[in-house]
Amino acid sequence: MTAGHQIAFFLRELTAPDPGRRAAAAKGLGRIGGAEHTTALAAVAGDAEPEVRAAAAIGLGRLGVREAAEQVLPALMADVDARPRRRAALAAIKLGLDGTAVVTAFARLLRDPDHHVRINALDGLAALGATGDVPALVALFGDPDWAVWGRARTLAWRHRDDPAVRAEVVRTARQGIGAARARALDTLPDRCTESLAESLVEGLRDPSGEVRIQVTRRLSGVTRPGTGEALTAALEAERDPRAAAALLHALERQDDARVAAAAVRWLRDPVAGASAAGVVGAVGSRSAVERLRAVLGDGTMPGRTRAAAAVAVGEWGRWDAVWLLLPLLDDPDADVRTGATDGLGALVDGGLRPWERGAVARALTGRLASGADRVWRTRNALIGLRDALPAVRRLADGSPLTEVRAAALSLLEPARRPDGNARHDVGRFVRALDDPEEPVRYHAALGLGEWIEAGGEPPRDRERVRGRLWALASETSPRLRHAAETALRALDAVPGE
């Protein structure tokens, strides 16, 4: 069948008794027809069946005749049925229609009950660089569909310098309802917090947990009198674990017995428990210490809560902290093991007692050697612990694990404060330049460069090392290239023999 015969067939089918046939004809005519067929499709746009009206919108979009589409599509975008509204909006976007009637139609569709239509309206306004109905746009911040509220917030952000948009977002942040208010609060820049302060305090009692969370995050940076008391009162009244976690985080560094007392009831909660342990840990009282010791020994507590308690115990640095934390390195819960590692790292930073150093060094290097859990967290805990350096050197030389060799080498870099035997590490760095794994070569080049820059004795076979560094400076890894180039410059700056 030729194109002419097909067009004639579609024109006849536009009057068929079956609406499915009429709809198929409208789509087909749009696909192979020409500008002269816009009148026929415009007529079908008034069909009694929504399926056919939607097909007319598709057909007009395919024909690509803007003048005809501008006359028909805005009316279809106000159709009583969602299908024609959706297809008409898509056709208007496809054709790039930008007349006043189209902008008005898109603005009206921001309030459409069909979420697909709301998405099309937002896409259409974004393409036109328009906001449409500003209150309706900002109200969509509260839409349950991410595809809708995400687009709405993006469009509002693009027009953030528009006074009407800015005023509506601020109004919603102060007086909005539920998710719309929460997302408006999340959208506004930090500089707006002070002007929102009164409404924020009131928002601590909002029925929506999402609003209370956003309000708390805003208030955590406010220093005006009464804010701390309001947050504490809110914590005492809170029942939502997520909102409680936000409040606990905001109050974490306050050495306040009232806050600690309010935090205790959340210790067993899997969401808020870790923040609660942090709050209790900020209070140096004897009862707080005993509470966290009990948390550490209670295997029924959430792992994240016990981990936070371990960090707090390490930060306190009390006489028994090391002996409380060392057994936790073998705890069945990975979070607890990580918390114990971080707590021991805090103790290393604070300065271990002479009789504690050996035990901590053996335990942490043992964990490093195993490659278990988070190798670099263990490495961080070892920084500055000189008693661990002999074992660290053995790991740098002989560990079968790439991550462990790299982490061990990094602990020997001059910036990590190695011991008096650091001059022997230059050969170790040189040997590791030939390691088959990039992380090890990177830390070898980094350590060698730092050693030479710090005034250390350069490697003996300087020319061979220079050649190896030149080769590494051509590798694909940007960080390895940079480390090798830095080491080369340091080596070239050393006077020749």
C-alpha positions in Angstrom: 0.0 0.0 0.0 1.4 3.4 -1.0 1.6 6.3 1.3 -1.3 7.9 -0.5 -3.4 4.9 0.0 -2.5 4.7 3.7 -3.4 8.3 4.2 -6.8 7.8 2.5 -7.3 4.7 4.7 -6.6 6.6 7.9 -8.9 9.5 6.9 -11.7 7.0 6.4 -10.9 5.3 9.7 -11.2 8.6 11.6 -15.0 8.2 11.3 -15.1 4.4 12.1 -17.6 3.4 14.7 -15.0 1.7 16.9 -13.0 4.2 19.0 -9.9 2.0 18.9 -9.8 2.2 15.1 -10.3 6.0 15.2 -7.4 6.3 17.7 -5.1 4.2 15.6 -6.0 6.2 12.5 -5.2 9.5 14.3 -1.8 8.2 15.3 -1.1 6.8 11.9 -2.1 10.0 10.1 0.3 11.9 12.4 3.1 9.5 11.4 2.8 9.7 7.6 0.5 12.7 7.0 1.4 16.3 6.2 0.4 19.8 7.2 -2.8 19.5 5.1 -4.1 16.9 7.6 -4.0 19.1 10.6 -7.7 20.0 10.1 -8.7 16.4 10.3 -6.7 15.8 13.4 -8.1 19.0 15.0 -11.6 17.7 14.4 -10.8 14.4 16.0 -9.5 16.3 19.1 -13.2 16.9 19.9 -14.1 13.2 19.7 -16.4 11.9 22.5 -13.9 9.2 23.5 -10.8 10.2 25.6 -8.7 7.5 23.9 -9.3 9.2 20.5 -8.6 12.7 21.9 -5.3 11.5 23.3 -4.5 9.9 19.9 -5.2 13.3 18.2 -2.7 15.0 20.5 -0.1 12.3 19.6 -0.9 12.8 15.9 -0.5 16.6 16.1 2.8 16.2 17.9 4.0 13.9 15.2 2.9 16.2 12.3 5.0 19.0 13.8 2.8 21.8 12.6 3.1 24.4 15.4 0.3 26.7 14.3 -2.3 24.0 14.3 -1.0 22.5 17.6 -1.1 25.9 19.3 -4.8 26.1 18.6 -5.7 22.6 19.7 -3.3 21.4 22.4 -4.0 23.9 25.1 -7.6 22.8 25.1 -6.7 19.2 25.3 -4.4 20.0 28.2 -7.6 21.0 30.0 -9.5 17.8 29.1 -11.6 16.1 31.7 -9.7 12.9 31.2 -6.0 12.5 32.2 -5.0 10.6 29.0 -5.6 13.5 26.6 -4.0 16.0 29.1 -0.9 13.8 29.4 -0.5 13.3 25.7 -1.2 17.0 24.9 1.4 18.2 27.4 4.0 15.8 25.9 3.2 17.0 22.3 3.5 20.6 23.4 6.9 19.9 24.9 8.0 18.0 21.8 6.9 20.9 19.5 8.5 23.5 21.8 5.2 25.5 22.0 5.7 28.7 24.0 2.6 30.8 23.6 0.8 32.3 26.6 -2.0 29.7 26.3 0.5 26.9 26.6 2.3 28.4 29.6 -1.0 29.0 31.3 -2.0 25.4 30.6 1.2 24.0 32.0 0.7 26.2 35.1 -2.8 24.8 35.6 -1.5 21.2 35.3 0.8 21.7 38.3 -2.3 21.0 40.4 -3.4 18.0 38.2 -4.5 14.8 40.2 -2.5 12.6 37.8 1.2 12.5 38.7 2.2 11.8 35.1 0.5 15.0 34.1 2.2 16.9 36.9 5.6 15.6 35.7 4.8 16.7 32.1 3.8 20.2 33.4 7.0 20.6 35.3 9.1 19.4 32.3 7.2 21.8 30.1 7.7 24.8 32.3 11.4 23.9 32.7 11.8 23.8 29.0 10.2 27.2 28.7 12.2 28.7 31.6 8.9 29.6 33.4 7.6 28.9 36.9 3.9 29.0 36.1 1.7 29.1 39.2 4.4 29.7 42.0 2.2 28.6 45.0 1.3 25.4 43.1 4.9 24.9 42.1 6.2 25.1 45.7 3.3 23.1 47.0 4.6 20.2 44.9 7.6 20.0 47.3 5.2 17.9 49.3 4.2 15.5 46.5 4.7 11.9 47.5 6.4 11.0 44.1 10.1 11.8 44.0 9.8 12.4 40.2 7.4 15.2 41.0 8.8 16.9 44.0 12.4 16.5 42.8 11.5 18.3 39.6 9.5 21.0 41.4 12.4 21.7 43.8 14.9 21.9 40.9 12.7 24.3 39.0 12.3 26.5 42.0 16.0 26.4 42.6 16.6 27.6 39.0 14.3 30.5 39.7 15.6 31.2 43.2 16.3 34.9 42.4 12.7 35.4 41.5 11.1 37.4 44.4 7.8 35.5 44.1 9.5 32.1 44.2 11.8 33.1 47.1 8.8 34.5 49.1 6.7 31.4 48.6 9.5 29.0 49.6 10.1 31.1 52.8 6.4 31.1 53.5 6.2 27.4 53.1 9.3 26.9 55.3 7.4 28.9 58.0 3.8 27.8 57.6 3.8 24.9 55.2 2.4 21.4 56.0 4.3 18.1 56.2 6.8 17.2 53.5 6.3 20.5 51.6 7.5 22.4 54.7 10.4 20.0 55.4 11.7 20.3 51.8 11.3 24.0 51.8 13.4 24.1 54.9 16.0 21.9 53.3 16.0 24.1 50.1 16.7 27.4 51.8 20.4 28.5 52.2 21.9 28.6 55.7 21.8 32.4 55.7 18.0 32.3 56.0 18.1 30.4 59.3 18.2 33.4 61.6 15.1 35.0 60.0 13.3 31.7 60.5 14.3 31.2 64.1 10.9 31.8 65.8 9.0 29.5 63.4 11.7 26.9 63.8 11.2 26.7 67.5 7.5 26.4 66.9 8.3 23.7 64.3 9.8 21.4 67.0 6.2 20.6 67.9 5.1 20.1 64.3 3.0 16.9 63.7 5.3 15.9 60.9 8.5 14.0 61.9 10.1 15.2 58.7 9.5 18.8 59.6 10.9 18.3 63.1 14.0 16.7 61.6 14.6 19.7 59.3 13.8 22.2 62.0 16.3 20.5 64.4 19.0 20.5 61.7 18.5 24.2 61.3 18.4 25.0 65.0 21.6 23.1 65.6 23.5 26.0 64.2 21.6 28.7 66.1 23.2 30.2 69.2 20.4 32.5 70.3 19.3 32.2 74.0 16.7 29.6 74.7 17.5 27.4 71.6 19.3 24.7 73.6 16.4 24.6 76.2 13.9 24.2 73.3 15.9 21.4 71.8 16.2 19.6 75.1 12.5 19.9 75.8 11.7 18.6 72.3 14.0 15.6 73.0 12.1 14.8 76.2 8.8 14.8 74.3 10.0 13.1 71.1 8.6 9.7 70.1 9.9 9.4 66.5 13.3 7.6 66.4 14.5 9.6 63.4 13.6 12.9 64.9 15.1 11.9 68.1 18.4 11.0 66.3 18.4 14.5 64.8 17.8 16.1 68.2 20.5 13.9 69.8 23.0 14.9 67.1 22.2 18.6 67.6 22.8 18.2 71.4 25.7 15.8 71.2 28.4 18.1 72.5 26.4 19.6 75.4 27.7 18.5 78.8 24.2 18.6 80.3 22.8 16.0 82.7 19.2 16.7 81.6 20.1 16.0 78.0 21.9 12.8 79.0 18.9 11.7 81.0 16.6 12.2 78.0 19.1 10.3 75.8 19.2 7.2 77.9 15.8 5.9 76.9 17.0 5.8 73.2 20.1 3.7 73.8 18.3 0.5 72.7 16.8 2.0 69.6 18.5 0.9 66.3 18.0 4.3 64.7 18.7 6.7 67.6 20.9 4.6 69.8 24.3 5.6 68.4 23.4 9.3 68.8 22.2 8.7 72.3 25.5 7.0 73.2 27.3 10.1 71.9 25.2 12.4 74.0 25.8 10.3 77.2 29.4 10.2 76.3 29.6 14.0 76.3 28.8 14.0 80.0 31.8 13.2 82.1 29.8 12.2 85.2 30.3 9.0 87.0 26.8 7.8 86.2 27.4 8.4 82.5 30.7 6.4 82.6 28.9 3.5 84.2 26.1 3.7 81.8 28.4 3.4 78.8 30.5 0.6 80.4 27.2 -1.3 80.7 26.4 -0.6 77.1 29.8 -2.0 76.0 29.2 -5.2 77.8 25.6 -5.7 76.7 25.5 -7.8 73.5 21.7 -7.2 73.1 22.3 -3.5 72.4 22.4 -2.4 68.8 25.9 -2.7 67.3 26.0 1.0 66.3 25.1 2.0 69.8 27.9 -0.1 71.3 30.3 1.3 68.6 29.4 4.9 69.5 29.9 4.0 73.2 33.3 2.6 72.4 34.4 5.8 70.7 33.2 7.8 73.6 35.1 5.6 76.1 38.2 6.1 74.0 37.8 9.8 73.9 37.4 9.9 77.7 40.7 8.1 78.1 40.0 6.8 81.6 42.2 4.3 83.4 40.3 1.2 82.2 39.5 2.4 78.6 42.1 0.3 76.9 41.1 -2.9 78.8 37.4 -2.2 78.0 38.1 -1.7 74.3 40.6 -4.4 73.4 38.2 -7.4 73.8 35.8 -5.6 71.5 38.2 -6.0 68.6 36.9 -9.6 68.5 33.3 -8.8 68.9 30.9 -10.6 66.4 29.5 -7.3 65.3 31.5 -5.4 62.7 30.2 -2.0 63.8 31.4 -2.8 67.3 34.8 -3.8 66.1 35.1 -0.6 64.1 34.0 1.5 67.1 36.6 -0.2 69.3 39.3 0.5 66.7 38.3 4.2 66.5 38.2 4.4 70.3 41.7 2.9 70.6 42.8 5.4 67.9 41.5 8.2 70.1 43.5 6.8 73.0 46.7 6.7 70.9 46.1 10.3 69.9 45.7 11.2 73.6 48.8 9.4 74.6 48.8 5.8 76.0 50.4 4.9 79.3 53.7 3.0 79.0 52.1 -0.3 80.1 49.3 0.0 77.5 51.3 0.6 74.4 52.5 -2.9 73.8 49.1 -4.5 74.2 47.4 -1.9 71.9 50.2 -2.2 69.3 49.9 -6.0 69.2 46.1 -5.9 68.9 45.9 -3.2 66.2 48.7 -4.6 64.1 47.1 -8.0 64.4 43.9 -6.6 63.0 45.8 -4.8 60.3 47.5 -8.0 59.3 44.2 -9.9 59.0 42.9 -7.4 56.5 39.5 -7.7 58.3 36.8 -5.0 58.4 38.1 -1.6 57.4 41.8 -1.7 56.9 42.3 2.0 56.7 40.4 2.7 59.9 42.8 0.3 61.6 45.7 2.2 59.9 44.3 5.5 61.2 44.2 4.2 64.7 47.9 3.2 64.5 49.2 6.6 63.5 51.7 7.8 66.1 52.0 4.5 67.9 55.8 3.8 67.7 55.6 0.5 69.5 53.7 -0.8 66.4 56.3 0.1 63.8 58.4 -3.1 63.9 55.2 -5.1 63.1 54.1 -2.5 60.5 57.5 -2.8 58.7 57.1 -6.6 58.5 53.6 -6.1 57.0 54.9 -3.6 54.5 57.6 -6.2 53.4 55.6 -9.4 53.4 51.8 -9.1 53.7 50.1 -11.0 50.9 47.2 -8.4 51.0 47.6 -5.3 48.8 45.6 -3.1 51.0 47.6 -4.1 54.1 51.0 -3.5 52.3 49.8 -0.1 51.2 48.4 0.9 54.6 51.6 -0.3 56.3 53.8 1.7 53.9 51.7 4.8 54.5 52.4 4.5 58.3 56.1 4.7 57.5 55.8 8.0 55.6 57.7 10.8 57.5 54.4 12.7 57.9 53.2 9.8 60.2 56.0 10.4 62.8 58.0 7.1 62.5 60.7 6.2 64.9 64.5 6.7 64.7 64.8 3.7 62.3 63.0 5.6 59.6 66.3 6.0 57.7 66.1 2.3 56.9 62.6 2.7 55.3 64.0 4.4 52.2 65.1 1.0 50.9 61.7 -0.3 51.7 60.1 2.5 49.7 62.4 1.8 46.8 61.6 -1.9 46.7 57.9 -1.2 46.8 58.2 1.0 43.7 58.2 -2.4 41.8 55.2 -3.8 43.5 52.6 -5.2 41.1 49.7 -3.3 42.8 49.1 0.4 42.2 48.2 1.3 45.9 51.5 0.0 47.1 53.5 1.8 44.4 51.6 5.0 45.1 52.5 4.9 48.8 56.0 3.9 48.1 56.5 6.9 45.8 54.7 9.2 48.3 56.9 8.0 51.2 60.1 8.3 49.2 59.3 11.8 48.1 58.4 12.9 51.6 61.6 11.3 53.0 63.8 13.2 50.6 61.9 16.5 51.0 62.3 16.1 54.8 66.1 16.0 54.3 66.6 12.3 54.6 69.4 10.5 52.9 68.5 9.7 49.2 68.6 6.1 47.9 71.9 4.7 47.0 71.3 3.7 43.4 69.9 7.1 42.5 69.9 6.7 38.7 68.0 3.4 38.8 65.4 5.0 41.2 65.1 8.0 39.0 64.4 5.8 36.0 61.8 3.9 38.0 60.1 7.1 39.1 60.1 8.3 35.5 58.3 5.1 34.5 55.7 5.6 37.3 55.2 9.2 36.2 53.8 7.8 32.9 51.3 5.4 34.5 47.5 5.8 34.1 46.8 6.5 37.8 46.8 10.3 38.3 47.7 10.1 42.0 50.6 7.7 41.2 51.9 10.1 38.5 51.7 13.0 40.9 53.5 11.2 43.7 56.2 10.0 41.3 56.7 13.5 39.8 57.0 15.0 43.3 59.6 12.4 44.3 61.5 13.1 41.1 61.6 16.8 41.9 62.8 16.1 45.4 65.5 13.7 44.2 66.7 16.2 41.5 67.0 18.9 44.2 69.5 16.9 46.2 73.1 17.8 45.3 74.9 15.0 43.4 77.5 12.8 45.0 
